[in-house]
Amino acid sequence: MITVTGQCVAAFIFGSTVGLLVQRSRWCNTSALRDAMLFKNYRNTKALLVAMMILTLGFTGFISVGNGNPMRFDVGINQFIGLFLFGSGMVLAGACTVSSWVKTGEGNIGALWALLFLIIGLFVSSLLWSFTYWPPAPATMTGQPNLAALQFGFADALTLQQKTGIPAIVFGLIQFAALFGLYRLILRKERAIQTARGQVQPEAAKSSPQVDAAMPEPAIGAVMAGGAGASGSYQEEA
């Protein structure tokens, strides 16, 4: 069994490695979705899908052998509302939480403000959760479906394994297949875009031999020389 000190050392090494990779790769959850929808750039989207596929197999694999310790929470309408607000904040800030930390370390003042108010927002939300949360959390968020309180209970691989008796890795493989299918779809879309952009070049290449065949070589040289002379005279006049 690993000691507390060992856990801290492992966390430090893992966190430092991940931080370095995030900084060098310009990883950002916000750009993974924003760039794909607005600019048709799928670089971070593909990276996000690959990370999700690896994590899915890793977590469900550990759960299947009894070593997983997932964070479990009730899924309800409040999650959907919160995710929408959080995603809107990320788009307005121009970065996700992870990239905000990275940009702050690089000296980006805007990211520092975004990170500061993220911490303030989390603190205020924790206070509201404790005192004025509706509906009351202890009465409605019990891990079981409660449609009257708009709660659907736990929704994770461990719960599915316990309720169905099917190993969590099976559900992980299903999710992996869905993510991999989406990844392949993006690759096909990128190839289609590249093909569409490259269709102009073959047409231009087809017209060039026709011009060369219709004009003898001396005439072609004269045209090229005349073009160069015209360019030179234009530069002199300018």
Rosetta constraint file for C-alpha pairs under 8 A:
AtomPair CA 2 CA 6 HARMONIC 5.88 0.50
AtomPair CA 2 CA 7 HARMONIC 6.55 0.50
AtomPair CA 3 CA 7 HARMONIC 6.20 0.50
AtomPair CA 4 CA 8 HARMONIC 6.26 0.50
AtomPair CA 5 CA 9 HARMONIC 6.23 0.50
AtomPair CA 6 CA 10 HARMONIC 6.03 0.50
AtomPair CA 7 CA 11 HARMONIC 5.98 0.50
AtomPair CA 8 CA 12 HARMONIC 6.06 0.50
AtomPair CA 9 CA 13 HARMONIC 6.21 0.50
AtomPair CA 10 CA 14 HARMONIC 5.99 0.50
AtomPair CA 11 CA 15 HARMONIC 5.79 0.50
AtomPair CA 12 CA 16 HARMONIC 5.97 0.50
AtomPair CA 13 CA 17 HARMONIC 6.11 0.50
AtomPair CA 14 CA 18 HARMONIC 6.13 0.50
AtomPair CA 15 CA 19 HARMONIC 5.94 0.50
AtomPair CA 16 CA 20 HARMONIC 6.15 0.50
AtomPair CA 17 CA 21 HARMONIC 6.27 0.50
AtomPair CA 18 CA 22 HARMONIC 6.04 0.50
AtomPair CA 19 CA 23 HARMONIC 6.10 0.50
AtomPair CA 19 CA 102 HARMONIC 7.45 0.50
AtomPair CA 20 CA 24 HARMONIC 6.13 0.50
AtomPair CA 21 CA 25 HARMONIC 5.87 0.50
AtomPair CA 22 CA 26 HARMONIC 5.72 0.50
AtomPair CA 22 CA 27 HARMONIC 5.02 0.50
AtomPair CA 22 CA 28 HARMONIC 7.99 0.50
AtomPair CA 22 CA 99 HARMONIC 7.59 0.50
AtomPair CA 22 CA 102 HARMONIC 7.64 0.50
AtomPair CA 23 CA 27 HARMONIC 6.91 0.50
AtomPair CA 23 CA 99 HARMONIC 7.81 0.50
AtomPair CA 23 CA 102 HARMONIC 6.12 0.50
AtomPair CA 26 CA 99 HARMONIC 7.66 0.50
AtomPair CA 27 CA 44 HARMONIC 6.57 0.50
AtomPair CA 27 CA 99 HARMONIC 6.78 0.50
AtomPair CA 28 CA 32 HARMONIC 6.29 0.50
AtomPair CA 28 CA 44 HARMONIC 6.93 0.50
AtomPair CA 28 CA 95 HARMONIC 6.63 0.50
AtomPair CA 28 CA 96 HARMONIC 6.08 0.50
AtomPair CA 28 CA 98 HARMONIC 6.98 0.50
AtomPair CA 28 CA 99 HARMONIC 5.60 0.50
AtomPair CA 29 CA 33 HARMONIC 6.89 0.50
AtomPair CA 29 CA 44 HARMONIC 7.50 0.50
AtomPair CA 29 CA 48 HARMONIC 7.21 0.50
AtomPair CA 29 CA 95 HARMONIC 7.67 0.50
AtomPair CA 29 CA 96 HARMONIC 5.84 0.50
AtomPair CA 30 CA 34 HARMONIC 5.91 0.50
AtomPair CA 30 CA 87 HARMONIC 7.81 0.50
AtomPair CA 30 CA 90 HARMONIC 6.43 0.50
AtomPair CA 30 CA 91 HARMONIC 6.49 0.50
AtomPair CA 30 CA 94 HARMONIC 7.32 0.50
AtomPair CA 30 CA 95 HARMONIC 5.79 0.50
AtomPair CA 30 CA 96 HARMONIC 5.43 0.50
AtomPair CA 31 CA 35 HARMONIC 5.10 0.50
AtomPair CA 31 CA 36 HARMONIC 7.59 0.50
AtomPair CA 31 CA 44 HARMONIC 6.58 0.50
AtomPair CA 31 CA 45 HARMONIC 7.78 0.50
AtomPair CA 31 CA 95 HARMONIC 7.39 0.50
AtomPair CA 32 CA 36 HARMONIC 6.38 0.50
AtomPair CA 32 CA 42 HARMONIC 6.89 0.50
AtomPair CA 32 CA 43 HARMONIC 7.30 0.50
AtomPair CA 32 CA 44 HARMONIC 4.45 0.50
AtomPair CA 32 CA 45 HARMONIC 4.21 0.50
AtomPair CA 32 CA 46 HARMONIC 7.84 0.50
AtomPair CA 32 CA 48 HARMONIC 6.84 0.50
AtomPair CA 33 CA 37 HARMONIC 6.28 0.50
AtomPair CA 33 CA 45 HARMONIC 6.43 0.50
AtomPair CA 34 CA 38 HARMONIC 5.93 0.50
AtomPair CA 34 CA 39 HARMONIC 7.71 0.50
AtomPair CA 34 CA 91 HARMONIC 7.69 0.50
AtomPair CA 35 CA 39 HARMONIC 4.97 0.50
AtomPair CA 35 CA 40 HARMONIC 6.09 0.50
AtomPair CA 35 CA 41 HARMONIC 5.26 0.50
AtomPair CA 35 CA 42 HARMONIC 6.81 0.50
AtomPair CA 36 CA 40 HARMONIC 4.49 0.50
AtomPair CA 36 CA 41 HARMONIC 4.90 0.50
AtomPair CA 36 CA 42 HARMONIC 5.16 0.50
AtomPair CA 36 CA 45 HARMONIC 6.89 0.50
AtomPair CA 37 CA 41 HARMONIC 7.98 0.50
AtomPair CA 42 CA 46 HARMONIC 6.02 0.50
AtomPair CA 42 CA 186 HARMONIC 7.39 0.50
AtomPair CA 43 CA 47 HARMONIC 6.55 0.50
AtomPair CA 44 CA 48 HARMONIC 6.02 0.50
AtomPair CA 45 CA 49 HARMONIC 6.26 0.50
AtomPair CA 46 CA 50 HARMONIC 6.20 0.50
AtomPair CA 46 CA 183 HARMONIC 6.37 0.50
AtomPair CA 46 CA 186 HARMONIC 7.76 0.50
AtomPair CA 47 CA 51 HARMONIC 6.21 0.50
AtomPair CA 48 CA 52 HARMONIC 6.15 0.50
AtomPair CA 49 CA 53 HARMONIC 6.16 0.50
AtomPair CA 49 CA 179 HARMONIC 6.37 0.50
AtomPair CA 49 CA 180 HARMONIC 7.65 0.50
AtomPair CA 49 CA 183 HARMONIC 6.68 0.50
AtomPair CA 50 CA 54 HARMONIC 6.30 0.50
AtomPair CA 51 CA 55 HARMONIC 6.10 0.50
AtomPair CA 52 CA 56 HARMONIC 5.89 0.50
AtomPair CA 52 CA 179 HARMONIC 7.75 0.50
AtomPair CA 53 CA 57 HARMONIC 6.41 0.50
AtomPair CA 53 CA 175 HARMONIC 7.88 0.50
AtomPair CA 53 CA 176 HARMONIC 5.32 0.50
AtomPair CA 53 CA 179 HARMONIC 6.57 0.50
AtomPair CA 53 CA 180 HARMONIC 7.41 0.50
AtomPair CA 54 CA 58 HARMONIC 6.10 0.50
AtomPair CA 55 CA 59 HARMONIC 5.88 0.50
AtomPair CA 56 CA 60 HARMONIC 6.03 0.50
AtomPair CA 56 CA 172 HARMONIC 5.60 0.50
AtomPair CA 56 CA 173 HARMONIC 7.92 0.50
AtomPair CA 56 CA 175 HARMONIC 7.38 0.50
AtomPair CA 56 CA 176 HARMONIC 6.69 0.50
AtomPair CA 57 CA 61 HARMONIC 5.71 0.50
AtomPair CA 57 CA 169 HARMONIC 6.78 0.50
AtomPair CA 57 CA 172 HARMONIC 5.67 0.50
AtomPair CA 57 CA 173 HARMONIC 6.85 0.50
AtomPair CA 57 CA 176 HARMONIC 7.20 0.50
AtomPair CA 58 CA 62 HARMONIC 6.30 0.50
AtomPair CA 59 CA 63 HARMONIC 6.21 0.50
AtomPair CA 59 CA 68 HARMONIC 6.62 0.50
AtomPair CA 59 CA 70 HARMONIC 7.94 0.50
AtomPair CA 60 CA 64 HARMONIC 6.05 0.50
AtomPair CA 60 CA 68 HARMONIC 7.58 0.50
AtomPair CA 60 CA 157 HARMONIC 6.66 0.50
AtomPair CA 60 CA 158 HARMONIC 8.00 0.50
AtomPair CA 60 CA 168 HARMONIC 5.14 0.50
AtomPair CA 60 CA 169 HARMONIC 4.74 0.50
AtomPair CA 60 CA 171 HARMONIC 7.71 0.50
AtomPair CA 60 CA 172 HARMONIC 5.63 0.50
AtomPair CA 61 CA 65 HARMONIC 6.65 0.50
AtomPair CA 61 CA 168 HARMONIC 6.99 0.50
AtomPair CA 61 CA 169 HARMONIC 5.22 0.50
AtomPair CA 61 CA 172 HARMONIC 7.88 0.50
AtomPair CA 62 CA 66 HARMONIC 6.31 0.50
AtomPair CA 62 CA 67 HARMONIC 5.09 0.50
AtomPair CA 62 CA 68 HARMONIC 4.73 0.50
AtomPair CA 63 CA 67 HARMONIC 5.57 0.50
AtomPair CA 63 CA 68 HARMONIC 4.04 0.50
AtomPair CA 63 CA 69 HARMONIC 7.23 0.50
AtomPair CA 63 CA 157 HARMONIC 7.84 0.50
AtomPair CA 63 CA 158 HARMONIC 6.58 0.50
AtomPair CA 63 CA 168 HARMONIC 6.32 0.50
AtomPair CA 63 CA 169 HARMONIC 7.66 0.50
AtomPair CA 64 CA 68 HARMONIC 7.57 0.50
AtomPair CA 64 CA 167 HARMONIC 5.38 0.50
AtomPair CA 64 CA 168 HARMONIC 5.27 0.50
AtomPair CA 64 CA 169 HARMONIC 6.01 0.50
AtomPair CA 70 CA 158 HARMONIC 7.65 0.50
AtomPair CA 72 CA 154 HARMONIC 6.66 0.50
AtomPair CA 72 CA 155 HARMONIC 7.96 0.50
AtomPair CA 72 CA 156 HARMONIC 7.19 0.50
AtomPair CA 73 CA 143 HARMONIC 7.16 0.50
AtomPair CA 73 CA 153 HARMONIC 7.72 0.50
AtomPair CA 73 CA 154 HARMONIC 5.89 0.50
AtomPair CA 73 CA 155 HARMONIC 7.84 0.50
AtomPair CA 74 CA 141 HARMONIC 5.99 0.50
AtomPair CA 74 CA 142 HARMONIC 7.35 0.50
AtomPair CA 74 CA 143 HARMONIC 5.60 0.50
AtomPair CA 74 CA 144 HARMONIC 7.94 0.50
AtomPair CA 74 CA 151 HARMONIC 6.79 0.50
AtomPair CA 74 CA 152 HARMONIC 6.68 0.50
AtomPair CA 74 CA 153 HARMONIC 4.69 0.50
AtomPair CA 74 CA 154 HARMONIC 4.74 0.50
AtomPair CA 74 CA 155 HARMONIC 7.14 0.50
AtomPair CA 75 CA 79 HARMONIC 6.25 0.50
AtomPair CA 75 CA 151 HARMONIC 6.03 0.50
AtomPair CA 75 CA 152 HARMONIC 5.42 0.50
AtomPair CA 75 CA 153 HARMONIC 5.64 0.50
AtomPair CA 75 CA 154 HARMONIC 6.12 0.50
AtomPair CA 75 CA 155 HARMONIC 6.59 0.50
AtomPair CA 76 CA 80 HARMONIC 7.07 0.50
AtomPair CA 76 CA 150 HARMONIC 5.67 0.50
AtomPair CA 76 CA 151 HARMONIC 4.15 0.50
AtomPair CA 76 CA 152 HARMONIC 5.45 0.50
AtomPair CA 76 CA 153 HARMONIC 7.41 0.50
AtomPair CA 77 CA 81 HARMONIC 6.37 0.50
AtomPair CA 77 CA 150 HARMONIC 5.86 0.50
AtomPair CA 77 CA 151 HARMONIC 6.71 0.50
AtomPair CA 78 CA 82 HARMONIC 5.98 0.50
AtomPair CA 79 CA 83 HARMONIC 5.95 0.50
AtomPair CA 80 CA 84 HARMONIC 6.16 0.50
AtomPair CA 81 CA 85 HARMONIC 6.30 0.50
AtomPair CA 82 CA 86 HARMONIC 6.00 0.50
AtomPair CA 83 CA 87 HARMONIC 5.89 0.50
AtomPair CA 84 CA 88 HARMONIC 6.11 0.50
AtomPair CA 85 CA 89 HARMONIC 6.20 0.50
AtomPair CA 86 CA 90 HARMONIC 6.27 0.50
AtomPair CA 87 CA 91 HARMONIC 6.34 0.50
AtomPair CA 88 CA 92 HARMONIC 6.29 0.50
AtomPair CA 89 CA 93 HARMONIC 6.01 0.50
AtomPair CA 90 CA 94 HARMONIC 5.92 0.50
AtomPair CA 90 CA 95 HARMONIC 5.46 0.50
AtomPair CA 90 CA 96 HARMONIC 5.24 0.50
AtomPair CA 90 CA 97 HARMONIC 7.67 0.50
AtomPair CA 91 CA 95 HARMONIC 6.60 0.50
AtomPair CA 91 CA 96 HARMONIC 7.88 0.50
AtomPair CA 93 CA 111 HARMONIC 7.44 0.50
AtomPair CA 93 CA 114 HARMONIC 6.26 0.50
AtomPair CA 95 CA 99 HARMONIC 5.77 0.50
AtomPair CA 95 CA 100 HARMONIC 5.79 0.50
AtomPair CA 95 CA 111 HARMONIC 7.65 0.50
AtomPair CA 96 CA 100 HARMONIC 5.95 0.50
AtomPair CA 97 CA 101 HARMONIC 6.50 0.50
AtomPair CA 97 CA 115 HARMONIC 7.23 0.50
AtomPair CA 98 CA 102 HARMONIC 6.58 0.50
AtomPair CA 99 CA 103 HARMONIC 5.93 0.50
AtomPair CA 100 CA 104 HARMONIC 5.95 0.50
AtomPair CA 100 CA 111 HARMONIC 5.13 0.50
AtomPair CA 100 CA 112 HARMONIC 7.13 0.50
AtomPair CA 100 CA 114 HARMONIC 7.21 0.50
AtomPair CA 100 CA 115 HARMONIC 6.22 0.50
AtomPair CA 101 CA 105 HARMONIC 6.26 0.50
AtomPair CA 101 CA 111 HARMONIC 7.45 0.50
AtomPair CA 101 CA 112 HARMONIC 7.78 0.50
AtomPair CA 101 CA 115 HARMONIC 7.12 0.50
AtomPair CA 102 CA 106 HARMONIC 6.40 0.50
AtomPair CA 103 CA 107 HARMONIC 6.41 0.50
AtomPair CA 103 CA 108 HARMONIC 5.33 0.50
AtomPair CA 103 CA 111 HARMONIC 5.95 0.50
AtomPair CA 103 CA 112 HARMONIC 7.76 0.50
AtomPair CA 104 CA 108 HARMONIC 5.02 0.50
AtomPair CA 104 CA 109 HARMONIC 6.69 0.50
AtomPair CA 104 CA 111 HARMONIC 5.44 0.50
AtomPair CA 104 CA 112 HARMONIC 5.13 0.50
AtomPair CA 108 CA 112 HARMONIC 6.43 0.50
AtomPair CA 109 CA 113 HARMONIC 6.39 0.50
AtomPair CA 110 CA 114 HARMONIC 6.32 0.50
AtomPair CA 111 CA 115 HARMONIC 6.04 0.50
AtomPair CA 112 CA 116 HARMONIC 6.04 0.50
AtomPair CA 113 CA 117 HARMONIC 6.23 0.50
AtomPair CA 114 CA 118 HARMONIC 6.06 0.50
AtomPair CA 115 CA 119 HARMONIC 6.36 0.50
AtomPair CA 116 CA 120 HARMONIC 6.41 0.50
AtomPair CA 117 CA 121 HARMONIC 5.86 0.50
AtomPair CA 118 CA 122 HARMONIC 6.19 0.50
AtomPair CA 119 CA 123 HARMONIC 6.25 0.50
AtomPair CA 120 CA 124 HARMONIC 6.20 0.50
AtomPair CA 121 CA 125 HARMONIC 5.99 0.50
AtomPair CA 122 CA 126 HARMONIC 6.16 0.50
AtomPair CA 123 CA 127 HARMONIC 6.52 0.50
AtomPair CA 124 CA 128 HARMONIC 6.30 0.50
AtomPair CA 125 CA 129 HARMONIC 5.96 0.50
AtomPair CA 126 CA 130 HARMONIC 6.28 0.50
AtomPair CA 127 CA 131 HARMONIC 6.32 0.50
AtomPair CA 128 CA 132 HARMONIC 5.19 0.50
AtomPair CA 128 CA 133 HARMONIC 5.95 0.50
AtomPair CA 129 CA 133 HARMONIC 4.69 0.50
AtomPair CA 133 CA 137 HARMONIC 6.95 0.50
AtomPair CA 135 CA 139 HARMONIC 7.85 0.50
AtomPair CA 135 CA 140 HARMONIC 6.85 0.50
AtomPair CA 135 CA 149 HARMONIC 6.67 0.50
AtomPair CA 136 CA 140 HARMONIC 6.35 0.50
AtomPair CA 137 CA 141 HARMONIC 5.27 0.50
AtomPair CA 138 CA 142 HARMONIC 6.92 0.50
AtomPair CA 140 CA 146 HARMONIC 6.72 0.50
AtomPair CA 140 CA 149 HARMONIC 6.20 0.50
AtomPair CA 140 CA 151 HARMONIC 7.15 0.50
AtomPair CA 141 CA 151 HARMONIC 6.87 0.50
AtomPair CA 141 CA 153 HARMONIC 7.08 0.50
AtomPair CA 142 CA 153 HARMONIC 6.94 0.50
AtomPair CA 143 CA 152 HARMONIC 7.87 0.50
AtomPair CA 143 CA 153 HARMONIC 4.25 0.50
AtomPair CA 143 CA 154 HARMONIC 4.89 0.50
AtomPair CA 144 CA 151 HARMONIC 7.95 0.50
AtomPair CA 144 CA 152 HARMONIC 6.67 0.50
AtomPair CA 144 CA 153 HARMONIC 4.18 0.50
AtomPair CA 144 CA 154 HARMONIC 6.59 0.50
AtomPair CA 145 CA 151 HARMONIC 5.78 0.50
AtomPair CA 145 CA 152 HARMONIC 4.17 0.50
AtomPair CA 145 CA 153 HARMONIC 4.41 0.50
AtomPair CA 145 CA 154 HARMONIC 7.89 0.50
AtomPair CA 146 CA 150 HARMONIC 6.25 0.50
AtomPair CA 146 CA 151 HARMONIC 4.97 0.50
AtomPair CA 146 CA 152 HARMONIC 5.93 0.50
AtomPair CA 146 CA 153 HARMONIC 7.07 0.50
AtomPair CA 147 CA 151 HARMONIC 5.59 0.50
AtomPair CA 147 CA 152 HARMONIC 6.62 0.50
AtomPair CA 154 CA 159 HARMONIC 6.67 0.50
AtomPair CA 155 CA 159 HARMONIC 6.54 0.50
AtomPair CA 155 CA 160 HARMONIC 7.49 0.50
AtomPair CA 156 CA 160 HARMONIC 6.43 0.50
AtomPair CA 157 CA 161 HARMONIC 6.09 0.50
AtomPair CA 157 CA 168 HARMONIC 5.30 0.50
AtomPair CA 157 CA 171 HARMONIC 6.78 0.50
AtomPair CA 157 CA 172 HARMONIC 7.58 0.50
AtomPair CA 158 CA 162 HARMONIC 6.18 0.50
AtomPair CA 158 CA 168 HARMONIC 6.34 0.50
AtomPair CA 159 CA 163 HARMONIC 6.09 0.50
AtomPair CA 160 CA 164 HARMONIC 5.81 0.50
AtomPair CA 160 CA 165 HARMONIC 7.64 0.50
AtomPair CA 160 CA 166 HARMONIC 7.42 0.50
AtomPair CA 160 CA 168 HARMONIC 7.06 0.50
AtomPair CA 161 CA 165 HARMONIC 5.11 0.50
AtomPair CA 161 CA 166 HARMONIC 5.14 0.50
AtomPair CA 161 CA 167 HARMONIC 5.42 0.50
AtomPair CA 161 CA 168 HARMONIC 5.31 0.50
AtomPair CA 162 CA 166 HARMONIC 7.75 0.50
AtomPair CA 166 CA 170 HARMONIC 7.05 0.50
AtomPair CA 167 CA 171 HARMONIC 7.54 0.50
AtomPair CA 168 CA 172 HARMONIC 6.26 0.50
AtomPair CA 169 CA 173 HARMONIC 6.04 0.50
AtomPair CA 170 CA 174 HARMONIC 6.41 0.50
AtomPair CA 171 CA 175 HARMONIC 6.28 0.50
AtomPair CA 172 CA 176 HARMONIC 5.95 0.50
AtomPair CA 173 CA 177 HARMONIC 6.06 0.50
AtomPair CA 174 CA 178 HARMONIC 6.41 0.50
AtomPair CA 175 CA 179 HARMONIC 6.20 0.50
AtomPair CA 176 CA 180 HARMONIC 5.98 0.50
AtomPair CA 177 CA 181 HARMONIC 6.04 0.50
AtomPair CA 178 CA 182 HARMONIC 6.36 0.50
AtomPair CA 179 CA 183 HARMONIC 6.20 0.50
AtomPair CA 180 CA 184 HARMONIC 6.17 0.50
AtomPair CA 181 CA 185 HARMONIC 6.16 0.50
AtomPair CA 182 CA 186 HARMONIC 6.31 0.50
AtomPair CA 183 CA 187 HARMONIC 6.38 0.50
AtomPair CA 184 CA 188 HARMONIC 6.28 0.50
AtomPair CA 185 CA 189 HARMONIC 6.22 0.50
AtomPair CA 186 CA 190 HARMONIC 6.13 0.50
AtomPair CA 187 CA 191 HARMONIC 6.26 0.50
AtomPair CA 188 CA 192 HARMONIC 6.17 0.50
AtomPair CA 189 CA 193 HARMONIC 6.24 0.50
AtomPair CA 190 CA 194 HARMONIC 6.20 0.50
AtomPair CA 191 CA 195 HARMONIC 6.04 0.50
AtomPair CA 192 CA 196 HARMONIC 6.12 0.50
AtomPair CA 193 CA 197 HARMONIC 6.27 0.50
AtomPair CA 194 CA 198 HARMONIC 6.14 0.50
AtomPair CA 195 CA 199 HARMONIC 6.28 0.50
AtomPair CA 198 CA 202 HARMONIC 7.44 0.50
AtomPair CA 199 CA 203 HARMONIC 6.91 0.50
AtomPair CA 200 CA 204 HARMONIC 6.49 0.50
AtomPair CA 201 CA 205 HARMONIC 6.13 0.50
AtomPair CA 202 CA 206 HARMONIC 6.15 0.50
AtomPair CA 203 CA 207 HARMONIC 6.57 0.50
AtomPair CA 204 CA 208 HARMONIC 6.52 0.50
AtomPair CA 205 CA 209 HARMONIC 7.32 0.50
AtomPair CA 206 CA 210 HARMONIC 7.31 0.50
AtomPair CA 207 CA 211 HARMONIC 6.70 0.50
AtomPair CA 208 CA 212 HARMONIC 6.37 0.50
AtomPair CA 209 CA 213 HARMONIC 6.00 0.50
AtomPair CA 210 CA 214 HARMONIC 6.21 0.50
AtomPair CA 211 CA 215 HARMONIC 6.32 0.50
AtomPair CA 212 CA 216 HARMONIC 7.19 0.50
AtomPair CA 212 CA 217 HARMONIC 7.70 0.50
AtomPair CA 212 CA 220 HARMONIC 7.39 0.50
AtomPair CA 215 CA 219 HARMONIC 6.11 0.50
AtomPair CA 215 CA 220 HARMONIC 6.33 0.50
AtomPair CA 216 CA 220 HARMONIC 6.40 0.50
AtomPair CA 217 CA 221 HARMONIC 6.29 0.50
AtomPair CA 218 CA 222 HARMONIC 6.19 0.50
AtomPair CA 219 CA 223 HARMONIC 6.21 0.50
AtomPair CA 220 CA 224 HARMONIC 6.26 0.50
AtomPair CA 221 CA 225 HARMONIC 6.06 0.50
AtomPair CA 222 CA 226 HARMONIC 5.94 0.50
AtomPair CA 223 CA 227 HARMONIC 6.11 0.50
AtomPair CA 224 CA 228 HARMONIC 6.25 0.50
AtomPair CA 225 CA 229 HARMONIC 6.11 0.50
AtomPair CA 226 CA 230 HARMONIC 6.05 0.50
AtomPair CA 227 CA 231 HARMONIC 6.18 0.50
AtomPair CA 228 CA 232 HARMONIC 6.20 0.50
AtomPair CA 229 CA 233 HARMONIC 6.15 0.50
AtomPair CA 230 CA 234 HARMONIC 6.15 0.50
AtomPair CA 231 CA 235 HARMONIC 6.33 0.50
AtomPair CA 232 CA 236 HARMONIC 6.31 0.50
AtomPair CA 233 CA 237 HARMONIC 6.22 0.50
AtomPair CA 234 CA 238 HARMONIC 6.16 0.50
